[in-house]
Amino acid sequence: MAAARAWLGQDPDPETQGELRPLVSSAAAGDPEALAELHSRFDERLAFGTAGLRGAIAAGSNRMNRVLVAQAAAGLAAFLVARAPEGTVPSVVVGYDGRKKSSVFATDTAALMAGAGVRAILLPRLLPTPVLAFAVRHLGASAGVMVTASHNPPNDNGYKVYLGGENEGSQIVSPDDAGIAAEILRVAAERLVPELPRAAYETAPESVVQAYIEATASLAPPPRAQVNAVYTALHGVGWDTTRRVLEAAGFDLPTLVDAQIAPDAAFPTVAFPNPEEPGAMDLSYATAREAGAELIIANDPDADRLAIAIPDADSPDGYRRLSGNEVGAILGWRAAEIAANSPEGPTGTLACSIVSSPALASVATAYGLDFVETLTGFKWVSRAPALIFGYEEALGYLVNPAVVRDKDGISAALAFLALADELKADGLTVADHLDRFSERFGHFASGQISVRVTDVAEIDRVMARLRANPPELVGSIRVDSIDDLSQGVGGLPPSDVLRIRLADGSRVMVRPSGTEPKLKVYLDTRSSIGTVPERKAAAEATLADLDRGMRALIA
């Protein structure tokens, strides 16, 4: 009760004040549900880590709101000022998407950081996350802040932090996250939000956005055969920038999923604004059927992720969404081909997260390129040395590391459209190209089990059980070895991940989600014997066996 009342005393937001006051009154009157809600909001604090901040918008230290954002901005400013070379002024560029409170959180951040002695530059309007990641490097900023919760539920928002300089515009990693978190906690303990100074900030010119568009459009050669595509923004901010990139690159504009094209913080047509979730792409399938589309392109709400769907006569929808591993494999193959045809010869690195398919490693080996596996998250993938392409299976792709050090659903969309265009000009489809991949490198089959929980402690219990009683079989397949990455393995930083290697060469990864209350299990297998249909059948049969076995183990 004391924490809630103290919060009310410094909250500048009438909306969150208005929903907290009656809760405090009800709790004071003895309402057990109201008291339990206050415990949920104030017993803990939303932790700042390498993923920044992310949570539901509401009053309380364990929610996203203007108090928490103000403390985060002041703490980040203190961190930047303390590490700036003597006699220099650190700088930050701030971006925001179309979610609830995004613009408010962004303008608060810019004003508070300016008040703390940091040169603060606000992007000119709501824009995709990749534009902010680009702007950090383009403007030579010390840091960047993007206000977004990406593909989280509608009432969530978040706070992603990037660092310039030697970090080259990548998202923060340890130990910088701990240094920023310590400054945030110090501000929260010592200062009230109304006492934090504010000052005037700059607004970035439109030329910053135009520079991103030009740099991205240059990735694709002029189209030889225009592809009939459909595009959805899933109520996010991706379309305006994507449109300008496609126009600059000479591609015909796709047919739009009109109901999902404009930013809308309520996300009215989807339960979860995530193209991986069931039902999220139903409207794009319907639009594609009407248009006879050869390709569906979908961005998530902040356009840092990309989903692709292709015609499939065996699907009830008439289209099949490709997995992140399928898209990553053939985009990685395209990057390897480009590297092989460069005057310098095949040099550079292909990189993916440890839970992504081993397919990319096979591509790297075939082309004499380096390959790096990283922990999950583009904060790690983007740091691979000499990177020419990186991806993670959760629909994230980095195709232009020279200018953007984060996943970018817009440049990836252009790269995939260019690939589809090249295939069409040669009389081939994306489905044909996937078969060509299986013929050359073997057929890789991937699956995922995602279990959402209401009590996050249940995830810890499952992980502890698997560590205490390691399985000897997954389905009918013998376990060869288990790596516990919590102690750090093979040069990787410690992470709460179990890697299960099986006798047939298959692999299972188990980890908690970093952004949602989910336990995630990743299944990967490969077959290189027989024809392409035979390879597919064998790999899919093994995958089904692994899926049954892991569901039993985590039940």
C-alpha positions as CSV (number, residue, x, y, z in Angstrom):
1,M,0.0,0.0,0.0
2,A,2.8,2.4,0.8
3,A,4.6,1.6,-2.5
4,A,1.3,2.2,-4.4
5,R,0.6,5.5,-2.7
6,A,4.2,6.6,-3.3
7,W,3.9,5.7,-6.9
8,L,0.7,7.8,-7.2
9,G,2.6,10.7,-5.8
10,Q,5.1,10.8,-8.8
11,D,3.1,9.4,-11.7
12,P,2.7,12.1,-14.4
13,D,0.1,10.0,-16.3
14,P,-3.6,10.7,-15.6
15,E,-4.6,7.4,-17.1
16,T,-2.5,5.2,-14.9
17,Q,-3.2,7.3,-11.9
18,G,-6.9,6.9,-12.7
19,E,-6.7,3.1,-12.8
20,L,-4.5,2.8,-9.7
21,R,-6.5,5.0,-7.3
22,P,-9.6,2.8,-7.1
23,L,-7.4,-0.3,-6.8
24,V,-5.7,1.3,-3.7
25,S,-9.0,2.3,-2.3
26,S,-10.4,-1.2,-2.7
27,A,-7.4,-2.8,-1.2
28,A,-7.5,-0.4,1.8
29,A,-11.2,-1.5,2.3
30,G,-10.1,-5.1,2.5
31,D,-10.7,-6.4,-1.0
32,P,-8.4,-9.4,-1.3
33,E,-8.4,-9.3,-5.1
34,A,-7.4,-5.7,-5.2
35,L,-4.6,-6.4,-2.6
36,A,-3.4,-9.4,-4.7
37,E,-3.2,-7.1,-7.8
38,L,-1.2,-4.5,-5.9
39,H,1.2,-7.3,-4.8
40,S,1.5,-8.3,-8.5
41,R,2.3,-4.8,-9.5
42,F,4.6,-3.7,-6.7
43,D,6.3,-6.7,-5.1
44,E,8.8,-6.8,-7.9
45,R,10.2,-4.5,-10.5
46,L,10.2,-5.0,-14.2
47,A,13.8,-6.0,-14.8
48,F,16.0,-4.2,-17.3
49,G,18.2,-6.6,-19.2
50,T,19.7,-7.3,-22.6
51,A,16.2,-7.2,-24.0
52,G,15.6,-3.8,-22.4
53,L,12.2,-3.5,-20.8
54,R,8.9,-5.1,-21.9
55,G,5.6,-5.6,-20.1
56,A,1.9,-4.7,-19.9
57,I,1.0,-1.0,-19.7
58,A,-0.4,-0.2,-16.2
59,A,0.7,1.5,-13.0
60,G,3.3,-0.2,-10.9
61,S,6.9,-1.0,-10.7
62,N,6.3,-4.3,-12.4
63,R,4.5,-2.8,-15.4
64,M,5.3,-0.5,-18.3
65,N,4.4,3.2,-17.6
66,R,5.7,6.7,-17.6
67,V,7.3,6.4,-14.2
68,L,9.3,3.3,-15.2
69,V,10.2,4.9,-18.6
70,A,11.3,8.1,-16.9
71,Q,13.6,6.2,-14.5
72,A,15.0,4.2,-17.4
73,A,15.7,7.3,-19.4
74,A,17.4,9.0,-16.5
75,G,19.4,5.9,-15.7
76,L,20.5,5.4,-19.3
77,A,21.5,9.0,-19.5
78,A,23.7,8.7,-16.4
79,F,25.3,5.6,-17.9
80,L,26.1,7.4,-21.1
81,V,27.4,10.6,-19.4
82,A,29.7,8.5,-17.1
83,R,31.3,6.6,-20.0
84,A,31.6,9.5,-22.4
85,P,35.2,10.7,-23.1
86,E,36.1,13.8,-21.1
87,G,35.0,17.0,-22.8
88,T,32.4,15.2,-25.0
89,V,28.6,15.2,-24.9
90,P,27.0,11.7,-25.5
91,S,24.1,11.5,-27.9
92,V,21.0,9.3,-28.2
93,V,18.5,8.8,-31.0
94,V,15.0,7.8,-30.0
95,G,12.4,6.0,-32.1
96,Y,8.9,4.7,-31.5
97,D,6.2,2.6,-33.2
98,G,2.4,2.8,-33.3
99,R,1.7,1.0,-30.0
100,K,-0.3,2.5,-27.1
101,K,1.9,5.1,-25.3
102,S,4.8,4.7,-27.7
103,S,5.0,8.3,-28.7
104,V,4.5,9.5,-25.1
105,F,7.3,7.2,-23.8
106,A,9.6,8.4,-26.6
107,T,9.0,12.1,-26.1
108,D,9.5,11.6,-22.3
109,T,12.7,9.8,-23.0
110,A,14.1,12.5,-25.3
111,A,13.2,15.3,-22.9
112,L,14.6,13.6,-19.9
113,M,17.8,12.6,-21.5
114,A,18.3,16.1,-22.8
115,G,17.7,17.4,-19.3
116,A,20.4,15.0,-18.1
117,G,23.0,16.4,-20.4
118,V,22.7,14.1,-23.4
119,R,22.1,15.3,-26.9
120,A,18.7,13.8,-27.7
121,I,17.4,13.3,-31.2
122,L,13.8,12.1,-31.7
123,L,12.9,10.4,-35.0
124,P,10.4,12.5,-37.0
125,R,7.4,10.2,-36.6
126,L,6.4,6.7,-35.8
127,L,8.8,4.4,-37.8
128,P,9.9,0.8,-37.9
129,T,12.6,-0.5,-35.5
130,P,15.1,-1.1,-38.3
131,V,15.1,2.7,-39.1
132,L,16.1,3.4,-35.5
133,A,18.8,0.8,-35.6
134,F,20.1,2.4,-38.9
135,A,19.9,5.9,-37.4
136,V,22.2,5.0,-34.5
137,R,25.0,4.3,-36.9
138,H,24.0,6.9,-39.5
139,L,24.0,9.7,-37.0
140,G,27.0,8.4,-35.1
141,A,25.0,8.4,-31.9
142,S,26.3,7.0,-28.6
143,A,23.0,5.1,-28.1
144,G,19.6,4.4,-29.4
145,V,16.2,3.8,-27.8
146,M,13.3,2.1,-29.6
147,V,9.9,2.2,-27.9
148,T,8.2,-1.0,-29.1
149,A,7.0,-4.3,-27.8
150,S,7.4,-5.8,-31.3
151,H,4.8,-8.6,-31.7
152,N,3.7,-8.8,-28.1
153,P,0.0,-8.6,-27.1
154,P,-1.8,-5.2,-27.7
155,N,-1.5,-3.8,-24.2
156,D,2.3,-4.4,-23.9
157,N,5.0,-2.0,-24.7
158,G,8.8,-2.0,-24.3
159,Y,12.1,-0.3,-24.4
160,K,15.0,-1.5,-26.6
161,V,18.5,0.0,-26.2
162,Y,21.3,0.1,-28.7
163,L,24.8,1.3,-28.3
164,G,27.0,3.0,-30.9
165,G,30.8,3.3,-31.0
166,E,32.6,0.0,-30.7
167,N,29.1,-1.7,-30.4
168,E,28.3,-0.5,-34.0
169,G,24.7,0.0,-33.3
170,S,23.9,-3.4,-31.9
171,Q,21.5,-4.0,-29.0
172,I,23.1,-4.1,-25.6
173,V,24.7,-7.2,-24.1
174,S,26.3,-7.9,-20.7
175,P,27.9,-6.2,-18.9
176,D,26.4,-3.0,-20.3
177,D,22.9,-4.1,-19.4
178,A,23.9,-4.5,-15.7
179,G,25.6,-1.1,-15.7
180,I,22.4,0.6,-17.1
181,A,20.2,-1.4,-14.8
182,A,22.2,-0.2,-11.8
183,E,21.9,3.4,-12.8
184,I,18.1,3.0,-13.3
185,L,17.8,1.5,-9.8
186,R,19.8,4.4,-8.3
187,V,17.6,6.9,-10.0
188,A,14.5,5.1,-8.7
189,A,15.8,5.1,-5.2
190,E,17.1,8.7,-5.0
191,R,14.9,10.8,-7.3
192,L,11.2,11.3,-7.8
193,V,10.1,11.6,-11.4
194,P,8.8,15.2,-11.1
195,E,12.2,16.2,-9.9
196,L,14.0,14.9,-13.0
197,P,15.1,17.8,-15.2
198,R,13.8,18.0,-18.8
199,A,15.1,20.0,-21.7
200,A,14.6,20.6,-25.4
201,Y,15.5,17.8,-27.8
202,E,16.1,17.8,-31.5
203,T,13.9,16.2,-34.2
204,A,15.7,14.2,-36.8
205,P,15.1,15.4,-40.4
206,E,13.3,13.2,-42.9
207,S,16.7,12.8,-44.7
208,V,17.5,10.1,-42.1
209,V,14.6,8.0,-43.2
210,Q,15.5,8.6,-46.9
211,A,19.0,7.5,-46.2
212,Y,17.7,4.2,-44.8
213,I,15.5,3.8,-47.9
214,E,18.3,4.4,-50.3
215,A,20.7,2.1,-48.5
216,T,18.1,-0.7,-48.4
217,A,16.9,-0.3,-52.0
218,S,20.5,-0.7,-53.2
219,L,20.5,-4.3,-52.0
220,A,18.5,-5.6,-54.9
221,P,19.4,-5.6,-58.6
222,P,16.7,-4.3,-61.0
223,P,13.9,-6.8,-61.3
224,R,13.7,-9.1,-64.4
225,A,10.3,-10.5,-63.8
226,Q,7.8,-8.8,-61.5
227,V,6.3,-11.1,-58.8
228,N,2.6,-10.8,-57.9
229,A,2.8,-10.4,-54.2
230,V,0.6,-9.6,-51.2
231,Y,1.7,-7.5,-48.2
232,T,0.4,-7.1,-44.7
233,A,1.8,-4.9,-41.9
234,L,-0.3,-6.6,-39.2
235,H,-1.6,-3.1,-38.0
236,G,2.0,-2.0,-37.6
237,V,4.3,0.7,-39.0
238,G,6.0,-1.2,-41.8
239,W,4.1,-0.3,-44.9
240,D,5.1,3.3,-45.6
241,T,8.8,2.5,-45.4
242,T,8.5,-0.8,-47.2
243,R,6.5,1.0,-50.0
244,R,9.2,3.6,-50.5
245,V,12.0,0.9,-50.5
246,L,10.2,-1.2,-53.2
247,E,9.5,1.9,-55.3
248,A,13.2,3.0,-55.1
249,A,14.3,-0.6,-56.0
250,G,12.0,-0.7,-59.1
251,F,9.6,-3.4,-57.8
252,D,5.8,-3.3,-58.5
253,L,3.9,-2.6,-55.3
254,P,2.1,-5.6,-53.8
255,T,-1.6,-6.0,-53.2
256,L,-2.3,-4.9,-49.7
257,V,-4.3,-6.5,-46.9
258,D,-6.3,-3.3,-46.4
259,A,-7.7,-4.1,-43.0
260,Q,-4.2,-4.5,-41.6
261,I,-2.2,-1.9,-43.4
262,A,-2.5,1.2,-41.2
263,P,-1.0,1.4,-37.7
264,D,-3.6,0.5,-35.1
265,A,-2.6,0.0,-31.4
266,A,-5.7,-2.2,-30.8
267,F,-4.7,-4.8,-33.4
268,P,-8.3,-5.5,-34.1
269,T,-8.1,-8.4,-36.6
270,V,-5.6,-10.6,-34.7
271,A,-5.5,-12.2,-31.3
272,F,-1.7,-11.8,-31.2
273,P,0.1,-9.5,-33.7
274,N,2.7,-12.1,-34.5
275,P,2.8,-13.8,-37.9
276,E,3.9,-17.0,-36.2
277,E,0.6,-17.2,-34.2
278,P,-2.3,-19.3,-35.6
279,G,-4.8,-17.1,-37.5
280,A,-2.5,-14.0,-37.7
281,M,-2.1,-14.4,-41.5
282,D,-5.6,-15.6,-42.4
283,L,-6.6,-12.2,-44.0
284,S,-3.4,-12.3,-46.1
285,Y,-4.3,-15.8,-47.3
286,A,-7.7,-14.6,-48.3
287,T,-6.3,-11.6,-50.1
288,A,-3.7,-13.7,-51.9
289,R,-6.4,-16.2,-53.1
290,E,-8.3,-13.3,-54.6
291,A,-5.2,-11.8,-56.2
292,G,-3.7,-15.1,-57.4
293,A,-0.5,-14.1,-55.6
294,E,2.7,-15.9,-56.0
295,L,4.1,-14.7,-52.7
296,I,2.9,-13.2,-49.4
297,I,5.1,-10.8,-47.4
298,A,4.2,-10.0,-43.8
299,N,6.0,-7.8,-41.3
300,D,5.3,-7.8,-37.6
301,P,4.1,-4.5,-36.0
302,D,7.5,-2.9,-35.7
303,A,8.7,-4.4,-39.0
304,D,11.9,-6.0,-37.6
305,R,10.6,-9.5,-38.5
306,L,9.5,-11.0,-41.8
307,A,7.1,-13.8,-42.6
308,I,6.8,-15.4,-46.1
309,A,4.0,-17.6,-47.5
310,I,3.9,-19.4,-50.8
311,P,1.2,-21.1,-52.8
312,D,0.5,-24.7,-51.6
313,A,-2.3,-26.8,-53.1
314,D,-2.2,-29.2,-50.1
315,S,-3.0,-26.4,-47.6
316,P,-6.6,-25.6,-46.7
317,D,-5.7,-21.9,-47.1
318,G,-4.1,-22.4,-50.5
319,Y,-0.8,-21.0,-49.0
320,R,1.8,-22.2,-46.6
321,R,3.8,-19.9,-44.3
322,L,7.5,-20.8,-44.6
323,S,9.3,-21.4,-41.3
324,G,12.0,-19.0,-40.2
325,N,14.5,-21.7,-40.8
326,E,13.4,-22.2,-44.4
327,V,13.6,-18.5,-45.2
328,G,16.9,-18.2,-43.3
329,A,18.4,-21.1,-45.2
330,I,17.6,-19.8,-48.7
331,L,18.5,-16.2,-47.9
332,G,21.7,-17.5,-46.4
333,W,22.3,-19.5,-49.7
334,R,21.6,-16.3,-51.7
335,A,24.2,-14.4,-49.5
336,A,26.7,-17.2,-50.0
337,E,26.2,-17.1,-53.8
338,I,26.7,-13.3,-53.8
339,A,29.9,-13.7,-51.8
340,A,31.2,-16.4,-54.1
341,N,30.7,-14.2,-57.1
342,S,32.4,-11.2,-55.6
343,P,35.8,-10.1,-56.9
344,E,37.4,-11.0,-53.5
345,G,36.0,-14.5,-53.6
346,P,33.9,-16.2,-50.9
347,T,34.8,-14.4,-47.6
348,G,32.7,-13.5,-44.6
349,T,30.6,-15.2,-42.0
350,L,27.1,-16.7,-41.9
351,A,25.7,-16.7,-38.4
352,C,22.5,-17.9,-36.7
353,S,21.3,-18.5,-33.1
354,I,21.9,-21.9,-31.5
355,V,18.2,-22.7,-31.7
356,S,18.1,-22.1,-35.5
357,S,18.5,-24.9,-38.0
358,P,21.9,-26.5,-38.7
359,A,21.2,-25.9,-42.4
360,L,23.1,-22.6,-42.5
361,A,26.2,-24.3,-41.3
362,S,26.0,-26.7,-44.3
363,V,25.8,-23.7,-46.6
364,A,28.8,-22.1,-45.1
365,T,30.8,-25.2,-45.4
366,A,29.9,-25.7,-49.0
367,Y,31.0,-22.2,-49.9
368,G,34.1,-22.0,-47.8
369,L,32.6,-19.3,-45.5
370,D,33.0,-19.0,-41.8
371,F,30.0,-20.0,-39.6
372,V,29.2,-18.8,-36.1
373,E,26.5,-20.0,-33.7
374,T,25.4,-17.5,-31.1
375,L,23.0,-17.3,-28.2
376,T,19.4,-16.4,-29.0
377,G,18.8,-12.8,-29.9
378,F,20.2,-10.4,-32.5
379,K,22.2,-8.7,-29.9
380,W,24.5,-11.7,-30.3
381,V,23.9,-12.6,-34.0
382,S,24.8,-9.0,-35.1
383,R,28.2,-9.3,-33.3
384,A,29.5,-12.2,-35.4
385,P,32.8,-11.1,-37.0
386,A,32.9,-10.3,-40.7
387,L,29.1,-11.0,-40.9
388,I,27.5,-11.1,-44.3
389,F,24.2,-12.7,-43.3
390,G,22.6,-13.7,-40.0
391,Y,19.2,-15.0,-38.9
392,E,17.3,-16.6,-36.1
393,E,14.3,-19.0,-36.6
394,A,11.9,-16.5,-35.0
395,L,11.5,-14.7,-38.3
396,G,14.5,-12.4,-37.9
397,Y,17.0,-11.8,-40.7
398,L,20.0,-9.5,-41.1
399,V,20.8,-9.1,-44.7
400,N,22.5,-5.7,-44.6
401,P,25.0,-5.7,-41.7
402,A,27.1,-2.9,-43.2
403,V,24.4,-0.4,-42.2
404,V,21.9,-2.1,-39.8
405,R,23.1,-4.3,-36.9
406,D,19.8,-5.8,-36.0
407,K,17.1,-7.9,-37.6
408,D,15.3,-6.0,-40.4
409,G,12.1,-7.2,-41.8
410,I,12.1,-4.6,-44.6
411,S,15.5,-5.2,-46.1
412,A,14.8,-9.0,-45.7
413,A,11.5,-8.6,-47.6
414,L,13.3,-6.9,-50.4
415,A,16.0,-9.6,-50.5
416,F,13.4,-12.3,-50.6
417,L,11.4,-10.5,-53.3
418,A,14.5,-10.1,-55.3
419,L,15.2,-13.9,-55.0
420,A,11.7,-14.7,-56.0
421,D,12.0,-12.4,-59.0
422,E,15.3,-14.1,-60.1
423,L,13.6,-17.5,-59.8
424,K,10.6,-16.4,-61.8
425,A,12.8,-15.0,-64.5
426,D,14.4,-18.5,-64.8
427,G,11.1,-20.3,-64.8
428,L,11.2,-21.4,-61.2
429,T,9.2,-20.9,-58.0
430,V,10.2,-20.6,-54.4
431,A,8.9,-24.1,-53.8
432,D,11.3,-25.3,-56.6
433,H,14.1,-23.5,-54.9
434,L,13.5,-25.2,-51.6
435,D,13.6,-28.5,-53.3
436,R,16.9,-27.5,-54.9
437,F,18.2,-26.7,-51.4
438,S,17.2,-30.1,-50.1
439,E,18.8,-31.8,-53.1
440,R,22.1,-30.0,-52.6
441,F,22.5,-29.8,-48.8
442,G,20.1,-32.4,-47.5
443,H,16.5,-31.9,-46.3
444,F,16.4,-30.2,-42.9
445,A,13.2,-30.5,-41.0
446,S,12.5,-28.2,-38.0
447,G,9.7,-28.0,-35.5
448,Q,8.9,-26.1,-32.3
449,I,6.9,-26.8,-29.2
450,S,5.9,-23.6,-27.4
451,V,4.1,-23.8,-24.0
452,R,2.6,-20.6,-22.6
453,V,2.3,-20.6,-18.8
454,T,0.5,-18.4,-16.3
455,D,3.1,-19.2,-13.6
456,V,6.6,-18.6,-14.9
457,A,7.9,-20.8,-12.0
458,E,6.6,-23.8,-13.9
459,I,9.2,-23.2,-16.6
460,D,12.0,-23.3,-13.9
461,R,10.5,-26.5,-12.6
462,V,10.6,-28.2,-16.0
463,M,14.2,-27.1,-16.7
464,A,15.3,-28.3,-13.2
465,R,13.6,-31.7,-13.8
466,L,15.3,-32.2,-17.1
467,R,18.7,-31.4,-15.5
468,A,18.1,-33.6,-12.5
469,N,16.8,-36.6,-14.6
470,P,18.3,-36.3,-18.1
471,P,16.3,-38.4,-20.6
472,E,17.9,-41.5,-22.2
473,L,15.5,-41.4,-25.1
474,V,13.5,-38.7,-27.0
475,G,10.7,-40.7,-28.5
476,S,12.4,-43.8,-29.9
477,I,15.7,-42.1,-30.5
478,R,18.6,-42.6,-28.1
479,V,20.2,-39.5,-26.5
480,D,23.9,-39.2,-27.3
481,S,24.8,-36.3,-25.1
482,I,23.3,-33.3,-23.3
483,D,25.0,-29.9,-23.0
484,D,23.9,-27.6,-20.2
485,L,24.6,-24.2,-21.4
486,S,24.0,-22.6,-18.0
487,Q,27.7,-22.9,-17.3
488,G,28.8,-21.7,-20.8
489,V,29.8,-24.1,-23.5
490,G,32.0,-23.8,-26.5
491,G,32.8,-20.2,-25.9
492,L,29.1,-19.2,-25.5
493,P,28.2,-17.0,-22.5
494,P,26.1,-18.9,-19.8
495,S,22.5,-19.3,-20.8
496,D,19.5,-21.2,-19.5
497,V,19.5,-23.7,-22.4
498,L,19.7,-27.5,-22.7
499,R,21.1,-28.9,-26.0
500,I,20.2,-32.6,-26.5
501,R,22.2,-34.4,-29.2
502,L,20.7,-37.6,-30.5
503,A,22.3,-40.7,-31.9
504,D,20.9,-40.2,-35.4
505,G,22.3,-36.7,-35.6
506,S,19.1,-34.9,-34.6
507,R,19.1,-32.1,-32.1
508,V,16.7,-30.7,-29.5
509,M,17.1,-27.4,-27.7
510,V,15.1,-26.4,-24.6
511,R,14.9,-22.9,-23.2
512,P,12.6,-20.3,-21.5
513,S,11.5,-17.5,-23.8
514,G,13.4,-14.3,-23.2
515,T,10.4,-12.0,-23.8
516,E,7.2,-14.0,-23.0
517,P,6.0,-16.5,-20.4
518,K,6.8,-19.5,-22.6
519,L,8.9,-22.7,-22.5
520,K,10.3,-23.3,-26.0
521,V,11.6,-26.5,-27.5
522,Y,13.3,-26.6,-30.9
523,L,13.6,-29.8,-32.9
524,D,15.9,-30.2,-35.8
525,T,16.7,-33.2,-38.0
526,R,18.1,-33.9,-41.5
527,S,18.0,-36.6,-44.2
528,S,20.4,-36.8,-47.2
529,I,19.6,-40.2,-48.5
530,G,17.4,-40.9,-51.5
531,T,15.4,-38.6,-53.7
532,V,14.1,-35.2,-52.4
533,P,10.6,-36.7,-51.6
534,E,12.3,-39.6,-49.8
535,R,14.5,-37.2,-47.8
536,K,11.5,-35.1,-46.9
537,A,9.5,-38.2,-45.7
538,A,12.4,-39.5,-43.6
539,A,13.1,-36.2,-41.9
540,E,9.5,-35.4,-41.2
541,A,9.0,-38.9,-39.7
542,T,11.9,-38.4,-37.4
543,L,10.6,-34.9,-36.5
544,A,7.2,-36.3,-35.5
545,D,9.0,-38.9,-33.3
546,L,11.0,-36.1,-31.6
547,D,7.8,-34.0,-31.1
548,R,5.9,-36.8,-29.4
549,G,8.9,-37.6,-27.2
550,M,9.6,-34.1,-26.0
551,R,5.9,-33.4,-25.3
552,A,5.9,-36.4,-23.0
553,L,9.1,-35.2,-21.3
554,I,7.9,-31.7,-20.5
555,A,4.3,-32.6,-19.7
